[in-house]
Amino acid sequence: MREARQECTSSRTGLKRMSGKIRRFSTILRRVIVVLIAGGTITFVTALVLNPPRMGENLLEELSIDFPSCSIRVRAYEEVGMFALVPGCYYVFEARPKEQEHWSRVVVFRNDDHVPIPKNQIRAKGKVIFFFIGWVFAISPDGGRTWYVRDMLKELANLGYEEQLNYRLIKDAHISPNGEGVMLLSPVKNAPGMLVTHNYGLKWHVKK
């Protein structure tokens, strides 16, 4: 009987020791995982800070259009950076009025993909020059000397519609020399398909 009690006591002691070893191993394992996660996070943040996605120097495409009062130049650059695994493309729009020698940057737009420069989206009506790409609309009512840029995602949000990322938001746009204009939008959830302006696109309204 005494031997049986000793065996039970010995078994319980062995189980306690085993349980203690398991707890210590679990604690060590958790600490190792925390260190690995922290190290990975630090590495990720460091790489993102030191080598973030950005516009590179590799020129993919270039286009120049000469209007009577102003020239427009568009350059497409490849996206670079550690996390640009599927590189996008940066489109740089510049303008140069006829009386000036230097180009002035108007818009830099990033697209997830490299698509051909939208030549047919760069237009002029007399001294009124405008272009659009993605959700960005830019216009100069004075022959390229002064430019106004509108983010149509924010314009829609200001009109009470949900802001949504859409690289083909602006489908078409027309501006007359008197400032009257219309913009056609691609179908977006709860958003109108057409906007109108009476002041060269400085402000847009839902067509009633």
Number of C-alpha atoms within 10 A of each C-alpha: 6 6 8 9 10 11 12 11 12 12 12 12 12 12 12 12 12 12 12 12 12 12 12 12 12 12 12 12 12 12 12 12 12 12 12 12 12 12 12 12 12 12 12 14 13 12 14 14 11 11 14 15 17 19 20 14 11 11 12 14 15 14 14 14 13 13 18 11 18 22 18 24 18 22 17 26 22 21 23 20 16 15 14 15 10 9 19 19 22 23 23 18 21 19 27 20 21 16 9 11 8 11 14 16 15 17 21 15 14 21 15 13 14 18 12 11 16 12 12 9 17 18 19 22 15 14 17 21 26 26 23 22 22 18 21 20 21 21 25 21 23 15 24 24 17 12 17 15 17 17 12 18 20 16 16 19 13 12 13 11 16 15 17 15 11 13 15 15 21 23 17 17 20 20 24 15 14 12 15 14 18 21 21 16 19 16 15 16 10 10 18 16 16 20 19 21 19 16 15 25 27 14 12 22 17 15 12 6
